[in-house]
C-alpha cells in the first residue's frame, strides 16, 4: 500500500520541490546581498515575527482544524454550505489577524527585544529590526486569505496549486532582490526595499490560489453574521485553540532559539536561518507533501468513522516518509559543506560563513525524520477531534528544547541550538507514536524488522557512496591545483554524486523488497518521459 501513498504525494512533492528550490534561490540572493551579519540578523528576526504568527494561526493551526471541518461539511451538507463556511472563516480570521497586525506595528520594538533578547544590547540592530517588522507585519493578515483558500483546495483534493503558491512568493522576492541589486542601494536601504518586496510577495502568494477556486464555483466574500452560533466555525475554533500549540513546536522552538542566538553575537541568528532553509527543503518536499495528502485522506476516513482505514493511511505515509526522509538526512549530513558552499558562498558570504552554516545544518538534520513523522502522525488526532494529544506532544518538545539549549547554548553555540530543536522533535514524535497506538490503534506495518533492516543497509551504502564521491572530487581538485569550487564546477559534481547516491539507495531497497522502492527507482524515468511527451 505504500506505493499508493507515494503516487498520491508525487505531484505534490514535485510542486513543493519547485517552491523549495525557488526558496533556496531567494536565500542565495539574500545571502549575496546582505551576507551573515547584523543586517541579516535584523531582517531574519523581523520576518520571523509575522511568519511565526502566520504559522501558528493562519496556516498550521487553521489547516489542522479547517480541513477536517470543511471536508465533513462538504460531504454532509454540500458545496454551497462549505463555501459559505469558508467565507465565514475567512472573515473572522481577517478580523483577528488584522488586529494582531496593528498591535505588531505598534509594539514592533518590544517584539524584537522579546524575540532576540535585545540582540545583546545592540540598540541599532534592534531599531533596524523594528523598522523592518513594521514593513512586513501586514503579511500576517494577507496570508490569512491564502491559508483559507489553501485549506479549501486541499479538502477537495486539489493539492498542486496550494503547493505551488509559495513558488510565487519566492519568484516575487527574487525579483525584489534583482531590483535592490540594480538600484545600487546601500545595505540598510537595500534591506528596506527587500522587505517591501517580501510584503508584495505575500500578497501574490495568496491571490495565486483564487483562480482555481473560482473555476470550482467559489466566490469570496466577507461575512460575520451568525459567526458566533455557526456549528462549523465553533468546531474549528475548538480545534484551533490546542492546535495552535499542538502544531507549533517548530515555531515555538524557533522563537526560543532566536532568543538564545541573539546574545551570541553577529551571525548566529542568520546562520540558523540559512541552515533551516536547507533543512526545510527535504522536510517540505517529503514531510509536508505527505502530511498534506495524509490530512485530507485521514479527514475523509474520520468522517466515515473508519479508524482502521485511518490508521492504514497514516501507516502508508509513515513508511514512505521513512524511505524518503532518512535518505535525505544521510545525504545532507555527509554533503553539508559542499551543499552550503554551493548555495551560500557568494557575494557577502565568506567560506568561513558557509562552513559555519554547514555545521548548523548537520545539527538540524538529526531532527529531520522526527519532524516529518510528527507532521504525518498529528493529523490523525485532529481527524478524530483529539487535539490535546498533539498539544501534549508539542509541549514536551518545547520543554526538551528549552532545557537542553539553556544548559548548552553558551558552549555549543548555534549548532547546539539546532541540535536542541531536533531533540525536541524526537520527544514530540515519541509521545505521538505511543498515544496513536493507544487511542486510534496500532499502525499496520507488516515485516517491520525486515523494513528497518533494509533501510539501515541502504542508508549505510548511500553514506559510503556520498562520502566516497565527495572525497574523490576533492582529490581530483587537489591534483588539478584548485583551492576553490566555482559554481559551474561544484554544481555538476554534486549532481553526479547525488544521482549516484539516489540510484544506489533506490536499487538496494528494491533488491531488498522495501514497499515503494520500485516506484522510487522508476520515478526519474517517468519524469523524463513525461517531459519529452509535453515537449512533443
C-alpha positions in Angstrom: 0.0 0.0 0.0 3.0 2.4 0.4 3.1 2.9 -3.4 -0.4 4.4 -3.2 0.9 7.0 -0.7 3.8 7.8 -3.0 1.6 8.2 -6.0 -0.8 10.5 -4.2 2.2 12.5 -3.0 4.3 12.5 -6.2 2.8 15.6 -7.9 2.6 17.5 -4.6 6.3 16.7 -4.0 7.3 18.0 -7.4 5.3 21.2 -6.8 6.8 21.6 -3.3 10.2 20.9 -4.7 9.8 23.7 -7.2 8.8 26.0 -4.4 11.6 25.0 -2.2 14.2 25.3 -4.9 13.0 28.8 -5.6 13.1 29.4 -1.9 16.7 28.4 -1.9 17.2 30.8 -4.8 15.7 33.5 -2.7 18.1 32.7 0.1 21.0 32.7 -2.3 20.1 36.2 -3.5 19.6 37.5 0.1 22.9 36.0 1.3 24.8 37.5 -1.6 23.2 40.9 -1.0 23.4 41.1 2.8 25.8 38.3 4.0 25.9 36.9 7.5 26.0 39.9 9.9 24.0 42.5 11.8 21.6 43.5 8.9 20.9 39.8 8.0 20.2 39.1 11.7 17.8 42.1 11.9 15.9 41.0 8.8 15.7 37.4 10.0 14.1 38.4 13.3 11.8 40.9 11.6 10.5 38.4 9.1 10.2 35.7 11.7 7.7 37.7 13.8 4.8 37.8 11.3 5.9 34.4 10.0 5.7 32.9 13.4 2.2 34.2 14.0 1.2 33.1 10.5 2.4 29.6 11.1 0.6 29.4 14.4 -2.7 30.9 13.3 -3.2 31.2 9.6 -1.5 28.0 8.4 -0.6 25.4 11.0 -3.5 25.5 13.4 -6.0 26.5 10.7 -5.1 23.7 8.3 -5.4 21.1 11.0 -8.8 22.4 12.2 -10.3 23.7 8.9 -9.6 20.8 6.5 -11.5 18.1 8.6 -14.4 20.5 9.2 -14.6 21.7 5.6 -14.4 18.1 4.4 -17.2 17.0 6.7 -19.4 20.0 5.7 -18.7 19.3 2.0 -19.7 15.6 2.3 -22.7 16.1 4.5 -24.2 19.5 3.6 -23.0 20.2 0.1 -20.7 22.6 -1.8 -22.7 25.8 -1.2 -22.7 25.4 2.6 -19.0 24.5 2.5 -18.2 27.7 0.5 -20.2 29.7 3.0 -18.2 28.2 5.8 -15.0 29.1 4.0 -16.1 32.8 3.7 -17.1 32.9 7.4 -13.7 31.6 8.5 -12.0 34.0 6.1 -13.9 37.0 7.6 -13.2 36.0 11.2 -9.5 35.2 10.5 -9.0 38.5 8.8 -10.6 40.4 11.7 -8.3 38.6 14.2 -5.1 38.8 12.2 -5.8 42.4 11.2 -6.0 43.3 14.9 -2.7 41.4 15.6 -1.1 43.2 12.7 -1.9 46.6 14.1 -0.6 45.6 17.5 2.5 44.2 16.0 3.2 47.5 14.2 2.6 49.5 17.4 4.8 47.2 19.5 7.4 46.2 17.0 10.4 47.2 19.1 9.1 45.3 22.1 8.5 42.2 20.0 12.1 42.4 18.6 13.5 42.7 22.1 11.4 39.8 23.3 12.3 37.5 20.4 16.1 38.3 20.1 16.7 39.2 23.7 17.6 42.7 22.7 20.4 41.5 20.4 22.7 41.6 23.5 22.1 45.4 24.0 22.8 46.4 20.3 20.3 49.4 20.0 21.0 50.0 16.3 20.2 46.4 15.5 17.0 46.5 17.5 15.9 49.7 15.8 16.5 48.3 12.3 14.7 45.1 13.1 11.7 47.0 14.5 11.5 49.1 11.3 11.6 46.0 9.1 8.9 44.4 11.3 6.6 47.4 10.7 7.0 47.0 7.0 6.4 43.2 6.9 3.8 42.8 9.7 0.8 43.0 7.3 2.0 39.7 5.8 0.1 38.0 8.7 -3.3 39.4 7.6 -2.7 39.0 3.9 -1.5 35.4 4.1 -4.7 34.5 6.1 -6.5 34.7 2.7 -4.2 32.2 1.2 -4.4 29.9 4.2 -8.2 29.6 4.0 -8.1 29.1 0.2 -5.3 26.5 0.6 -7.4 24.5 3.0 -10.4 24.6 0.7 -8.4 23.4 -2.2 -6.7 20.6 -0.2 -10.0 19.4 1.2 -11.2 18.9 -2.4 -8.0 17.0 -3.4 -6.6 20.0 -5.3 -3.1 19.8 -3.8 -0.8 21.1 -6.6 -1.9 24.7 -6.8 -1.5 25.4 -3.0 1.9 23.6 -3.1 3.0 25.9 -5.9 1.7 29.1 -4.2 5.0 29.6 -2.2 6.8 29.5 -5.5 5.0 32.7 -6.5 6.2 34.2 -3.2 9.8 33.2 -3.9 9.7 34.5 -7.5 8.4 37.9 -6.4 11.1 38.0 -3.7 13.9 37.2 -6.2 12.6 39.9 -8.5 12.8 42.3 -5.5 16.4 41.2 -4.9 17.2 42.0 -8.5 15.7 45.5 -8.1 17.8 46.0 -5.0 21.0 45.0 -6.8 20.2 47.2 -9.9 19.4 50.1 -7.7 22.8 50.1 -6.1 21.3 50.9 -2.7 23.4 50.7 0.5 23.0 47.6 2.7 20.4 49.2 5.1 18.4 50.9 2.4 18.6 47.7 0.4 17.1 45.6 3.1 14.2 48.1 3.4 13.5 47.6 -0.3 13.8 43.8 0.1 11.2 43.9 3.0 8.7 45.8 0.8 9.2 43.1 -1.9 8.6 40.5 0.8 5.2 42.1 1.6 4.3 42.2 -2.1 5.3 38.5 -2.4 2.8 37.6 0.4 0.0 39.3 -1.5 0.9 37.4 -4.7 1.1 34.1 -2.9 -2.4 34.4 -1.5 -4.0 35.7 -4.8 -2.4 32.9 -6.9 -4.8 30.3 -5.4 -8.0 32.1 -6.1 -8.4 31.3 -9.9 -8.6 27.6 -9.2 -11.3 28.1 -6.6 -13.2 30.5 -8.8 -13.4 27.8 -11.5 -14.9 25.4 -8.9 -17.7 27.8 -8.3 -16.4 29.6 -5.2 -16.9 33.3 -4.8 -15.0 35.1 -2.0 -16.9 37.4 0.3 -16.8 38.9 3.8 -19.5 37.6 6.2 -19.7 37.9 10.0 -23.4 37.5 10.6 -24.2 34.3 12.5 -20.5 33.6 13.2 -20.9 33.1 16.9 -23.5 30.3 16.5 -22.2 28.6 13.4 -21.5 25.0 14.3 -18.7 24.6 11.7 -16.9 27.7 13.0 -17.3 26.7 16.6 -15.8 23.3 15.8 -12.9 25.0 14.0 -12.3 27.3 17.0 -12.5 24.4 19.4 -9.8 22.5 17.4 -7.6 25.5 16.7 -7.0 26.5 20.3 -5.0 23.4 21.2 -3.8 23.0 17.6 -2.1 26.4 17.7 0.2 25.0 20.4 -0.1 21.3 19.2 1.4 22.0 15.8 3.6 24.9 17.0 6.7 23.0 18.3 8.8 24.1 15.4 7.7 27.8 15.6 7.9 28.0 19.4 11.3 26.4 19.3 12.4 28.9 16.6 11.2 31.7 18.9 13.1 30.3 21.8 16.2 29.5 19.8 16.3 33.1 18.3 16.5 34.4 21.8 19.4 32.2 22.7 21.2 33.0 19.4 20.5 36.7 19.7 23.1 37.0 22.5 25.8 35.0 20.8 27.0 38.0 18.6 26.5 38.9 15.0 25.8 36.0 12.6 24.3 33.3 14.9 20.7 34.2 14.0 21.4 34.3 10.3 23.4 31.0 10.4 20.3 29.3 12.0 18.0 30.9 9.4 20.2 29.9 6.4 20.7 26.3 7.7 17.0 26.0 8.4 16.2 26.8 4.8 18.3 23.9 3.6 16.9 21.7 6.3 13.4 22.6 5.3 13.9 21.6 1.7 13.5 17.8 2.2 11.1 18.4 5.1 8.9 20.4 2.7 9.3 18.2 -0.3 8.6 14.9 1.5 7.3 15.6 5.0 4.9 18.4 4.2 3.8 16.8 1.0 3.0 13.5 2.7 1.3 15.4 5.6 -0.9 17.4 3.2 -2.2 14.3 1.4 -2.5 12.4 4.7 -4.6 15.2 6.3 -7.2 15.0 3.6 -7.3 11.2 3.5 -7.5 11.0 7.3 -10.3 13.6 7.4 -12.3 11.5 4.9 -11.8 8.3 6.9 -12.6 10.1 10.2 -15.8 11.5 8.6 -16.8 7.9 7.8 -15.9 6.7 11.3 -13.4 4.1 9.9 -10.4 4.2 12.3 -8.9 1.1 10.8 -8.6 2.8 7.4 -7.4 6.0 9.1 -4.5 4.0 10.8 -3.8 2.3 7.4 -3.5 5.7 5.7 -1.1 7.0 8.4 1.0 3.8 8.3 1.4 4.1 4.5 2.6 7.7 4.7 4.9 6.9 7.6 6.5 4.1 5.7 7.0 6.3 2.7 8.4 9.0 5.0 11.0 6.7 6.5 12.2 5.7 3.0 12.4 9.3 1.6 13.4 11.4 4.6 16.0 9.0 6.1 17.9 9.1 2.8 17.7 12.9 2.7 19.0 13.1 6.2 22.0 10.9 5.4 22.8 12.8 2.2 22.6 16.3 3.9 24.7 15.0 6.8 27.5 13.8 4.6 27.4 16.6 2.0 26.6 19.5 4.3 29.8 21.5 3.5 29.7 21.3 -0.4 25.9 22.0 -0.4 26.2 25.1 1.8 29.2 26.3 -0.3 27.2 25.9 -3.5 24.2 27.7 -2.1 25.6 30.4 0.1 29.2 31.1 -0.8 28.5 34.2 -2.9 28.8 38.0 -2.5 29.0 39.0 1.1 29.1 35.4 2.5 32.6 34.1 3.0 34.0 30.5 3.0 34.1 30.6 6.8 30.5 31.7 6.9 29.5 28.8 4.7 31.3 26.2 6.8 29.6 27.6 9.9 26.2 27.3 8.3 27.1 23.7 7.3 27.8 22.8 10.9 24.4 24.1 12.0 22.8 22.2 9.1 24.3 18.9 10.3 22.9 19.5 13.7 19.5 20.3 12.3 19.5 17.2 10.1 19.3 14.9 13.1 15.7 16.1 13.6 14.6 15.8 10.0 13.0 12.4 10.3 11.2 13.1 13.6 9.8 16.4 12.2 8.4 14.6 9.2 6.8 11.8 11.3 5.2 14.5 13.6 3.6 16.0 10.5 2.3 12.6 9.4 1.0 11.4 12.8 -0.6 14.6 14.1 -3.4 14.9 11.5 -4.9 11.6 12.8 -5.7 13.1 16.2 -7.3 16.2 14.6 -9.4 14.0 12.4 -11.0 12.3 15.4 -11.3 15.5 17.5 -8.4 14.7 19.9 -6.3 17.8 19.6 -5.0 17.6 23.1 -2.6 14.8 22.3 -0.5 16.8 19.8 -0.7 19.7 22.3 0.9 17.5 25.0 3.5 16.2 22.5 4.4 19.7 21.4 4.8 21.0 24.9 7.0 18.1 25.7 9.2 19.0 22.7 9.3 22.7 23.7 10.4 21.7 27.3 13.1 19.4 26.0 14.4 22.0 23.6 14.4 24.8 26.1 16.1 22.8 28.8 18.8 21.5 26.5 19.6 24.8 24.9 19.5 26.7 28.2 22.2 24.3 29.5 24.4 24.2 26.4 24.0 27.3 24.1 26.9 29.2 25.6 29.5 26.5 24.8 27.8 24.7 21.8 26.8 27.9 20.1 24.4 27.9 17.0 25.0 24.2 16.2 23.9 23.2 19.8 20.7 25.3 19.4 19.9 23.4 16.2 20.6 20.1 18.0 18.2 21.0 20.8 15.4 21.5 18.2 16.0 18.0 16.8 15.9 16.5 20.3 12.6 18.3 20.9 11.2 16.8 17.7 12.3 13.3 18.8 10.4 13.8 22.1 7.3 15.0 20.1 7.1 12.0 17.8 7.7 9.5 20.7 4.6 10.9 22.5 2.5 10.9 19.4 3.5 7.3 18.5 2.6 5.9 21.9 -0.7 7.8 22.0 -1.6 6.8 18.5 -1.3 3.1 19.4 -3.4 3.5 22.5 -6.2 5.9 21.2 -6.5 5.2 17.5 -4.9 1.8 17.1 -1.7 0.1 16.1 -0.1 1.1 12.8 -0.4 -1.9 10.5 3.2 -2.3 9.3 3.9 -5.9 8.2 7.5 -7.2 8.3 8.6 -4.2 10.4 12.0 -5.7 11.3 12.8 -6.5 7.7 11.9 -3.0 6.5 14.0 -1.4 9.2 16.9 -3.6 8.3 16.6 -2.7 4.6 16.6 1.0 5.4 19.7 0.6 7.6 21.6 -1.3 4.9 20.5 1.1 2.1 21.4 4.2 4.1 24.8 2.9 5.1 25.6 2.3 1.4 24.2 5.7 0.5 26.5 7.3 3.1 29.5 5.5 1.7 28.7 6.5 -1.9 28.2 10.2 -1.0 31.3 10.4 1.2 33.4 8.5 -1.4 32.2 10.6 -4.3 33.0 13.9 -2.5 36.4 12.6 -1.3 37.2 11.6 -4.9 36.1 15.0 -6.2 38.4 16.7 -3.6 41.4 14.5 -4.6 40.9 15.4 -8.3 40.6 19.1 -7.5 43.8 19.0 -5.4 45.7 17.3 -8.2 44.5 20.0 -10.6 45.8 22.6 -8.2 42.4 24.1 -7.5 41.7 25.5 -4.0 38.2 26.9 -4.7 35.0 25.4 -6.2 33.4 27.6 -8.9 29.6 27.2 -9.1 29.8 25.8 -12.6 32.1 23.1 -11.4 30.6 22.3 -8.0 27.0 22.1 -9.2 27.6 19.3 -11.7 29.9 17.4 -9.3 27.2 17.4 -6.6 24.6 16.5 -9.2 26.6 13.4 -10.2 27.2 12.4 -6.5 23.6 12.9 -5.6 22.4 11.0 -8.7 24.7 8.1 -7.9 23.6 8.0 -4.3 19.9 8.1 -5.3 20.1 5.2 -7.7 22.3 3.2 -5.3 19.8 3.7 -2.5 16.7 3.0 -4.6 18.4 0.0 -6.1 19.4 -1.6 -2.8 15.9 -1.0 -1.4 14.3 -2.5 -4.5 16.5 -5.6 -4.2 15.6 -5.9 -0.5 11.9 -5.6 -1.3 11.0 -2.4 0.5 7.5 -1.3 -0.4 7.5 1.6 -2.8 11.2 1.2 -3.8 10.3 0.1 -7.3 8.2 3.2 -7.8 11.0 5.3 -6.4 13.5 3.7 -8.8 11.3 4.4 -11.8 10.3 8.0 -10.9 13.2 9.7 -12.7 12.5 7.8 -15.9 8.8 8.6 -15.7 9.5 12.3 -15.2 11.8 12.4 -18.2 9.3 10.6 -20.4 6.5 12.9 -19.3 8.7 15.9 -20.0 9.5 14.6 -23.5 5.8 14.0 -24.2 4.9 17.5 -23.2 7.6 19.0 -25.4 6.4 16.7 -28.2 
